[in-house]
Amino acid sequence: MKIFRDERGQATTFMALFMGIVMLGFIAFALDVGYLFQKKRMAQAAADAAALAAAEEGATTANGQNAANIAATLNGFSTTLSTNPATVTLSTLSSGNYSSSASAVPTNWVNAVVSQPIHTFFLGAFNKTMSTVTVSASSVAAGGLNVSDCLCMEGTTGTVLNMSNNAKFTGGNCAIRENSTSSNAITVVGSASLCSQAIGTVTSWNDTSGGPNVNNGGSVCSTATLVSGLAACTPAMPNVPVDANCSATSGPSSWTASYTTGPNSAYGTTINGNTVCYNGLTVNGNGEVTTLNPGIYVINGGTLHFNSGGPNLGGNGVVFYLTNGANLLIDNGANVNLVAGGNTQSGGGTAPGTGIYNGILFYQDPGYPAAANDATSDAGDSSAISIQGGSTVFINGEIVAPLVAVTLGNGSSGTVAASMVVKSLTMNGGGTLTSSASTNLGNVSVGGASYLVQ
């Protein structure tokens, strides 16, 4: 009994037990931390692979995201797990550097972040918030540049893009391309701003800054990649509408409060059910309300004039073909609501289709043989286009006029969403133009395998 009552050595026993628990904690901590470090290294490898795959397949496009997800999955971070799936987040970057050599142009940079919640083995027993820990890693890669054009300027000399007085061009995921060999081919001055994913020229950038002429408060966004030495921008022209004998009517013989014009209306000569021909056409003259039927409008000489008179109830699913010296004039303050076939209407929904002209709003005769079925040899129509905007302007569709000098102004509060093929473009007086990529116009492409940047 004396032995059982003896308390000597109890501290040693308790200390041994305590040290054992502490050592077990350290072992658990070491195992979990080592496991998390391993997962972190795996996440970095997955991020590297995802960034490379995305750069190779189109950066932040759907194809790029799909390629990044597959690359992360192959490296142990599956995005399709039912519990705690990995996430791959892509974002675009730019080097911010310009170059006058196409082979040295900085390509698209894409940032890939791979993350996933990871269950720990022991840490959760000590701290519930540590039962699941998110590991994350990022990587930046560069790949070949391949961007569809949204603005093609076919003039070969002089200034083909002249921006001034708060004009603003915004091109989303698209490229501007010009054919002029002049040192002042693109000029941005007077608080004007120019931004697109890429800006390309057929020659070397001759300005001392290695890019467009930017002065007096003008700006080119730092995310634009400048490319030189490209092939000329000469997209194929669609077939022209069937030639027709137009009536001399340009509207009602006696103006009324409202009327409907276009195919299958009382005015003009309707051909093939969806084409109408006019020798000039005035919309909104004398304050009347005009509705434009869907279809193809051939303007054979004269002026297609959108007057600053009464409201225009819209032309959804229309295309205007200008030939034989016809020209386009949209007055400052005109109420214009024009949507090309297949494009989004101002109030939502899709405009009726116009066949091969889907997406084209204004098409000015490019001359024979540029247009495939233009049976008459001619020099085309080079009459100027003037679009003076305002708060009531909504234009959504391509302008295809390769021989034409286009002027866009006074449109800071209106909406002009258009891709263009023109000889030159002048933007001033707060004129704004928003463009998106069009596969019809060609693309800026600089090859090169993807590679890790950081």
PENORCOR-V432572 format. One line per field, one symbol per residue. phi: phi as a letter, one per 20 degrees, with the letter a starting at -180 (. if undefined). A space follows every 50 residues. Layout:
phi: ???
This chain:
phi: .fffefefnffffffffffffffffffffffffffffffffffffffgff ffffffdoleffffffffffffffdncfedffclffccddbeccfmddbe dffdffefdcddddbafcfeecfffebgfefccedbbcbdcdcfebcffc bddefecmedccdblmfbdcdfebcdccdfeffdgcccclmfccbbfbcc cfcffeffemaffcblnfbdffefeeccmeffecffefgefggbeefefd rffcfdfbadcogmdfcndeclncccccenbddmflmfedddffpddede nmdedefeeffdfocencbdddblnfcdcdffnfeccccfgneeffennd fgfcmfegnedccdgeneegegdffdfbenddffdccderfdecccrfdd bfddeddcblcfdeccdbecccfbcdcblmfccdccgcffeobeccfpff bfdb
